[in-house]
Amino acid sequence: MRVDELGRYLKSLREAKGLTVRSAATLLGISASRLAEIERGKTYHRDQPTRPSRELVEQMASAYEIPQGILLTAAGYPPESGCVLSDDTRIVVSLYESLSPEQKALAIGILRLMTSSRQS
């Protein structure tokens, strides 16, 4: 996934959780400007591609309640050994990547609703 696509994906995850850039940045322990750069996929000063560190991706997975393996793979990091994505998960990720940002937010909302009703 290109860094600009990753940024849009991360933004859709943040928005689906109802978090502002500032509140998510505080939760992640980074500045709001750094989170905005990551979501944009480029630095502000040099307009260079940027992506979060592996550690930050892991924190984002936890904060945005998404499996680490999925987010690590999307960010271009190999999952930890022993973390193998099933064929179904790969299909879901592939389909998800083809959606518009609005469709991604809707899909996440639907999945959250489905899993919360299952836990009740």
ABEGO torsion letter per residue (X at the ends): XBAAAAAAAAAAAAAAAGBBAAAAAAAAGBBAAAAAAAAAGBBAAAGBBBBBBAAAAAAAAAAAGBBAAAAAAAAGBBBBBGBBBBAAAAAAAAAAAABBAAAAAAAAAAAAAAAAAAAX
